[in-house]
Amino acid sequence: MSTLTENLERLLQAGKDGALLRFSLGSQYLKLQQPEAAIEHLLRAVAFDPDYSAAWKQLGRAYTESGRPAQALKTYRQGIEAAQRKGDKQAEREMQVFARRLEQQLAPGTGTAD
């Protein structure tokens, strides 16, 4: 575990919970190639702030990296809605691209659905 991740975990243990802290932890766990741990924190981030489009994007990535493309697609769709509510056009476009790729991957006949 990295020093940054350890510091963030200490903040969480000290009761400093919130959307930004959970997003930061989730992002760090993705960097450490631990998507399951990332999912746990990113789910909490979007629970704290349902319009946190960057957290939705990272959560979709974590589901993809954990081998759950159908859940990732669902997450990206929720993230697109959040980005639209927030007016975050860049995140909206990025998640639309990721969602389209997953839709193609999950299309009947491709044999790659989870």
Sequence and secondary structure as in RCSB ss.txt:
>XXXX:A:sequence
MSTLTENLERLLQAGKDGALLRFSLGSQYLKLQQPEAAIEHLLRAVAFDPDYSAAWKQLGRAYTESGRPAQALKT
YRQGIEAAQRKGDKQAEREMQVFARRLEQQLAPGTGTAD
>XXXX:A:secstr
  HHHHHHHHHHHTT   HHHHHHHHHHHHHTT HHHHHHHHHHHHHH TT HHHHHHHHHHHHHTT HHHHHHH
HHHHHHHHHHHT HHHHHHHHHHHHHHHHHHSTTS    
